[in-house]
Amino acid sequence: MSDLIDVPRGLNGVVAAETTISDVDGDAGWYHYRGHSAVDLARDRSFEDVWHLLVVGDLPDAARSAAFAERIAVAQSDPRMPELVAAVATRTDRPLAALRTVWTLVASERRSPALFDLDEAQRLEEAIRFAAITPIALAGAAATGGGVVADYLRAVTGRIPDAAHVHALSAYLIAAMDHGFNASTFTARVIASTGADMASCLSGALGALSGPLHGGAPARALDSLDRAGDDPERWIAGELAAGRRLMGFGHAVYRTADPRSELLREVARGLGGARVAQALAFQEEAERQLAQRRPQRPLHANVEFYAAVVMEQCGIPREMYTPTFALARTIGWTAHVLEQARDAKIIRPSARYVGEGFTG
């Protein structure tokens, strides 16, 4: 086909759609949600308020914030959820698999219709409902009135969280809610463009997130700290000499410091502790050696490096790092699904065939 357009591998730099949800400037090192600095939101606003911003479209005042929190609580109050989650838990101990299964079962039980057949208000209701049950499916985090983040942290750690840990985890979750057309978000939009139901869109996105090149690196970054121990210089030099990448360093978009990593380093400093001190020393040494090897493009710590440190300090076990990322990103996915559902055009790119010639 002579009319095909060649694009870079991985669609790097290709504009596939227009969005009003978020924007990332990798050269300048910033990103925002609907015109609001995502870093500032992570410092100053609640998880629920930023959720409202992404799916409803604006930051709520106190009254609307309370009403939205109540809406979330109602969505979480389905009396069948504890039994459903327990039934799934007996069949798998993998949180992401459990989440996919719960989403599918809820969609089946509710006979969730295709987004194509719903109006805007009904689509929003679907978005809130499936995002609201996510912390329950992942960790059994039923609403107690303390907020989504506190309830989730209580469920994951088995203890009442202190305010510093709730604030730290909230900052991470907000910072991770959305980040341009990453692989999982694009997957959600492709499925949404077919008019499919909300659970299908989210399940596809979750499958993309589960890959180690996308959402599976936080625990791997912490593994690096464990292996490096008190001698990061030697360990990092050995890894780089062997041609292995440092997990938690470098980013496909940012050509300068990752603002999410900068935020979470600040959060980690506030929590303190020996692990934080080790992470700071590791980052300094890693960036020094990386700059020596590639002075034309130095690599910096990305969000996953300090996300791992913050989650560990909050008491979250490593097997829950990627599921916790999924909890945050589900909010962004639902926002993108809602936006894509307003466009009747299906996403249908082409491929250039390079195999054996047709002999028929």
C-alpha positions as CSV (number, residue, x, y, z in Angstrom):
1,M,0.0,0.0,0.0
2,S,1.7,3.2,-1.2
3,D,-0.3,5.5,1.1
4,L,1.1,4.1,4.3
5,I,3.0,6.6,6.5
6,D,6.2,5.4,8.1
7,V,6.4,6.2,11.9
8,P,9.1,5.6,14.5
9,R,9.2,2.2,16.3
10,G,7.0,2.3,19.4
11,L,5.1,5.3,17.9
12,N,7.6,7.5,19.7
13,G,6.7,11.2,19.1
14,V,3.6,10.3,17.1
15,V,0.4,12.3,18.1
16,A,-2.4,9.7,18.2
17,A,-5.2,11.8,19.7
18,E,-6.0,15.1,21.4
19,T,-6.6,15.2,25.2
20,T,-7.6,17.7,27.8
21,I,-6.6,15.4,30.7
22,S,-2.9,15.8,31.2
23,D,0.3,17.0,29.4
24,V,3.9,16.1,29.8
25,D,6.9,18.2,28.7
26,G,9.9,15.8,28.8
27,D,12.4,18.4,27.7
28,A,11.4,21.0,30.4
29,G,10.7,18.3,33.0
30,W,7.1,19.1,34.1
31,Y,3.6,17.7,33.8
32,H,0.1,18.8,34.7
33,Y,-3.5,17.6,35.1
34,R,-6.0,19.8,33.4
35,G,-3.7,22.9,33.8
36,H,-2.8,22.2,37.4
37,S,0.7,21.2,38.3
38,A,0.6,17.5,39.2
39,V,3.4,18.0,41.7
40,D,1.6,20.8,43.5
41,L,-1.6,18.7,43.5
42,A,0.3,15.8,45.1
43,R,1.6,18.1,47.8
44,D,-1.6,20.0,48.6
45,R,-4.8,18.1,47.6
46,S,-6.5,14.9,48.6
47,F,-6.6,11.7,46.5
48,E,-10.3,12.1,46.1
49,D,-10.1,15.8,44.9
50,V,-7.6,14.9,42.2
51,W,-9.7,11.9,41.2
52,H,-12.6,14.4,40.8
53,L,-10.4,16.7,38.7
54,L,-9.5,13.9,36.3
55,V,-12.9,12.3,35.7
56,V,-15.3,15.2,36.4
57,G,-13.1,17.9,35.1
58,D,-12.4,20.4,37.9
59,L,-11.1,20.7,41.4
60,P,-14.1,20.6,43.8
61,D,-14.8,23.0,46.6
62,A,-15.4,21.6,50.1
63,A,-19.1,20.8,49.6
64,R,-18.5,19.1,46.2
65,S,-15.5,17.2,47.6
66,A,-17.6,15.8,50.4
67,A,-20.3,14.8,47.9
68,F,-17.8,13.1,45.7
69,A,-16.3,11.2,48.7
70,E,-19.8,10.0,49.5
71,R,-20.3,8.9,45.9
72,I,-17.2,6.8,46.2
73,A,-18.3,5.3,49.5
74,V,-21.7,4.3,48.0
75,A,-19.9,2.7,45.0
76,Q,-17.8,0.7,47.5
77,S,-20.8,-0.4,49.6
78,D,-22.0,-3.2,47.4
79,P,-22.7,-6.0,50.0
80,R,-21.6,-8.6,47.5
81,M,-18.1,-7.3,47.3
82,P,-16.5,-8.9,50.4
83,E,-17.8,-12.3,49.3
84,L,-16.7,-11.8,45.7
85,V,-13.2,-10.7,46.7
86,A,-12.9,-13.6,49.2
87,A,-14.0,-16.1,46.5
88,V,-11.4,-14.8,44.0
89,A,-8.7,-14.8,46.7
90,T,-9.1,-18.5,47.2
91,R,-8.1,-19.0,43.6
92,T,-5.2,-16.6,43.2
93,D,-2.7,-14.8,45.4
94,R,-1.7,-12.5,42.6
95,P,-3.3,-9.0,43.2
96,L,-3.4,-7.9,39.6
97,A,-5.0,-11.2,38.5
98,A,-7.5,-10.8,41.3
99,L,-8.3,-7.3,40.2
100,R,-8.9,-8.3,36.6
101,T,-11.1,-11.1,37.8
102,V,-13.2,-8.9,40.1
103,W,-13.7,-6.3,37.4
104,T,-14.9,-9.0,35.0
105,L,-17.2,-10.6,37.6
106,V,-18.7,-7.3,38.6
107,A,-19.3,-6.4,35.0
108,S,-20.9,-9.8,34.4
109,E,-23.2,-9.6,37.5
110,R,-24.2,-6.1,36.7
111,R,-24.5,-6.8,33.0
112,S,-22.4,-3.7,32.4
113,P,-23.4,-2.3,29.0
114,A,-21.1,-1.2,26.3
115,L,-20.0,2.5,26.7
116,F,-21.3,3.0,23.2
117,D,-24.9,2.5,24.5
118,L,-24.5,4.9,27.5
119,D,-24.9,8.6,27.9
120,E,-22.2,10.8,29.5
121,A,-23.7,10.6,33.0
122,Q,-24.0,6.8,32.8
123,R,-20.4,6.5,31.6
124,L,-19.2,8.6,34.5
125,E,-21.1,6.4,36.9
126,E,-19.4,3.3,35.4
127,A,-16.0,5.0,35.7
128,I,-16.5,5.9,39.4
129,R,-17.9,2.5,40.3
130,F,-15.1,0.4,38.8
131,A,-12.3,2.7,40.2
132,A,-14.0,2.7,43.6
133,I,-13.9,-1.1,43.9
134,T,-10.3,-1.3,42.9
135,P,-8.8,-0.9,46.4
136,I,-11.3,-3.5,47.6
137,A,-10.3,-6.0,44.9
138,L,-6.6,-5.4,45.5
139,A,-6.5,-5.5,49.2
140,G,-10.0,-5.8,50.7
141,A,-9.9,-2.1,51.6
142,A,-13.5,-1.4,52.5
143,A,-14.5,2.2,53.3
144,T,-14.2,3.2,56.9
145,G,-14.7,7.0,56.5
146,G,-11.0,7.7,56.6
147,G,-10.5,8.2,52.9
148,V,-9.4,5.9,50.1
149,V,-5.7,6.1,50.8
150,A,-5.9,5.5,54.6
151,D,-8.3,2.6,54.0
152,Y,-6.0,1.1,51.5
153,L,-2.9,1.5,53.6
154,R,-4.7,0.0,56.6
155,A,-5.8,-3.1,54.5
156,V,-2.3,-3.6,53.0
157,T,-0.3,-3.2,56.2
158,G,-2.8,-4.6,58.7
159,R,-2.4,-1.6,61.0
160,I,-3.8,1.9,61.5
161,P,-1.6,4.2,59.4
162,D,-0.2,7.4,60.8
163,A,-0.8,10.7,59.1
164,A,2.7,11.0,57.7
165,H,2.4,7.7,55.9
166,V,-1.1,8.5,54.5
167,H,0.2,11.8,53.2
168,A,3.3,10.2,51.7
169,L,1.3,7.4,49.9
170,S,-1.3,10.0,48.8
171,A,1.4,12.1,47.2
172,Y,2.7,9.1,45.3
173,L,-0.8,8.0,44.1
174,I,-1.7,11.4,42.9
175,A,1.7,11.8,41.1
176,A,1.1,8.5,39.4
177,M,-2.6,8.9,38.4
178,D,-1.8,9.9,34.8
179,H,1.1,10.5,32.6
180,G,0.3,11.1,28.9
181,F,-0.2,8.4,26.4
182,N,1.8,5.7,28.2
183,A,1.3,2.1,27.1
184,S,-1.5,1.2,29.4
185,T,-3.4,4.4,28.9
186,F,-3.2,4.0,25.1
187,T,-4.4,0.4,25.5
188,A,-7.4,1.6,27.4
189,R,-8.2,4.2,24.7
190,V,-7.9,1.7,21.9
191,I,-10.4,-0.6,23.6
192,A,-12.7,2.4,24.5
193,S,-12.6,3.4,20.8
194,T,-14.5,0.2,20.0
195,G,-17.3,1.1,22.3
196,A,-16.6,-1.7,24.7
197,D,-17.7,-1.8,28.4
198,M,-15.6,-0.1,31.1
199,A,-14.3,-3.4,32.6
200,S,-12.9,-4.5,29.3
201,C,-11.1,-1.1,28.9
202,L,-9.6,-1.3,32.4
203,S,-8.6,-5.0,32.1
204,G,-6.7,-4.4,28.9
205,A,-4.9,-1.4,30.4
206,L,-4.0,-3.5,33.5
207,G,-2.5,-6.2,31.3
208,A,-0.2,-3.6,29.7
209,L,0.7,-2.2,33.1
210,S,1.7,-5.6,34.4
211,G,4.8,-5.7,32.1
212,P,8.1,-5.1,33.8
213,L,9.0,-2.4,31.2
214,H,5.9,-0.4,32.3
215,G,4.7,-0.9,35.8
216,G,6.7,-3.7,37.2
217,A,10.0,-1.9,38.1
218,P,9.5,-0.3,41.6
219,A,10.2,-3.6,43.4
220,R,13.2,-4.2,41.1
221,A,14.6,-0.8,42.0
222,L,14.5,-1.8,45.6
223,D,16.2,-5.1,44.8
224,S,19.1,-3.0,43.4
225,L,19.4,-1.2,46.8
226,D,19.5,-4.5,48.6
227,R,22.2,-5.9,46.3
228,A,24.3,-2.7,46.3
229,G,24.4,-2.6,50.1
230,D,27.0,-0.2,51.5
231,D,29.1,-0.1,48.4
232,P,26.9,1.3,45.6
233,E,29.9,2.5,43.6
234,R,31.3,-1.0,43.1
235,W,27.9,-2.6,42.4
236,I,26.7,0.0,40.0
237,A,30.0,-0.1,38.1
238,G,29.6,-3.9,37.8
239,E,26.1,-3.7,36.5
240,L,27.0,-1.1,33.9
241,A,30.1,-2.9,32.8
242,A,27.9,-6.0,32.2
243,G,25.6,-4.0,30.0
244,R,22.7,-4.3,32.4
245,R,20.3,-1.4,32.9
246,L,19.8,0.2,36.3
247,M,16.1,-0.2,37.3
248,G,14.6,3.1,38.3
249,F,16.8,5.2,36.1
250,G,16.0,6.8,32.8
251,H,12.7,7.6,31.2
252,A,11.2,7.3,27.7
253,V,9.9,10.9,27.9
254,Y,12.0,13.0,30.3
255,R,15.3,14.4,29.1
256,T,15.9,16.1,32.4
257,A,15.0,15.1,36.0
258,D,11.7,13.3,36.4
259,P,9.5,15.7,38.4
260,R,7.7,12.8,40.0
261,S,11.0,11.4,41.3
262,E,12.0,14.9,42.6
263,L,8.6,15.0,44.5
264,L,9.0,11.6,46.0
265,R,12.6,12.2,47.0
266,E,11.3,15.1,49.0
267,V,8.6,12.9,50.5
268,A,11.1,10.2,51.3
269,R,13.4,12.8,53.0
270,G,10.5,13.8,55.2
271,L,10.0,10.1,56.3
272,G,13.7,9.7,57.0
273,G,15.5,6.5,58.0
274,A,18.5,4.4,56.9
275,R,16.9,3.2,53.7
276,V,16.2,6.8,52.6
277,A,19.8,7.7,53.3
278,Q,21.0,4.7,51.3
279,A,18.7,5.6,48.4
280,L,20.0,9.2,48.3
281,A,23.6,7.9,48.1
282,F,22.7,5.3,45.5
283,Q,21.0,7.9,43.3
284,E,24.0,10.3,43.5
285,E,26.5,7.5,42.6
286,A,24.3,6.1,39.8
287,E,23.7,9.4,38.1
288,R,27.4,10.2,38.4
289,Q,28.4,7.0,36.6
290,L,25.7,7.2,34.1
291,A,26.7,10.7,33.2
292,Q,30.3,9.5,32.7
293,R,29.2,6.8,30.3
294,R,26.7,8.9,28.4
295,P,27.5,12.5,28.8
296,Q,25.4,13.4,25.8
297,R,22.3,12.1,27.6
298,P,22.6,11.6,31.3
299,L,20.0,9.4,32.9
300,H,18.2,10.5,36.1
301,A,16.2,8.6,38.7
302,N,12.7,8.1,37.6
303,V,9.4,7.9,39.5
304,E,9.8,4.1,40.2
305,F,13.0,4.6,42.2
306,Y,11.7,6.7,45.0
307,A,8.2,5.3,44.7
308,A,9.7,2.0,45.9
309,V,11.4,3.8,48.8
310,V,8.3,5.6,49.8
311,M,6.1,2.5,49.7
312,E,8.6,0.5,51.7
313,Q,8.7,3.3,54.4
314,C,4.9,3.2,54.5
315,G,5.0,-0.5,55.2
316,I,3.7,-1.8,51.9
317,P,5.2,-5.2,50.9
318,R,7.0,-5.4,47.6
319,E,4.5,-7.7,46.0
320,M,2.0,-4.8,46.3
321,Y,4.1,-2.1,44.6
322,T,2.8,-2.6,41.1
323,P,-0.8,-3.2,42.4
324,T,-0.5,0.1,44.3
325,F,0.6,1.8,41.1
326,A,-2.4,0.2,39.4
327,L,-4.7,1.7,42.0
328,A,-3.4,5.2,41.1
329,R,-3.4,4.7,37.3
330,T,-6.9,3.3,37.3
331,I,-8.1,6.9,37.9
332,G,-6.3,8.1,34.8
333,W,-7.5,5.2,32.7
334,T,-11.1,5.9,33.5
335,A,-10.6,9.6,32.6
336,H,-9.1,8.6,29.3
337,V,-11.8,6.0,28.6
338,L,-14.5,8.7,29.2
339,E,-12.7,11.1,26.9
340,Q,-12.2,8.5,24.2
341,A,-15.8,7.3,24.4
342,R,-16.9,10.8,23.2
343,D,-15.2,10.1,19.9
344,A,-17.0,7.8,17.5
345,K,-13.8,7.0,15.5
346,I,-12.3,3.6,16.1
347,I,-8.5,3.5,16.5
348,R,-7.3,1.4,13.6
349,P,-3.7,1.8,12.5
350,S,-2.0,-0.2,9.7
351,A,1.0,-2.5,9.6
352,R,3.6,-2.8,6.9
353,Y,3.9,-6.5,5.8
354,V,7.5,-7.6,5.6
355,G,7.1,-11.4,5.4
356,E,7.3,-13.9,2.6
357,G,5.7,-12.8,-0.7
358,F,2.3,-14.1,-1.7
359,T,2.5,-17.1,-4.0
360,G,-1.1,-17.9,-4.5
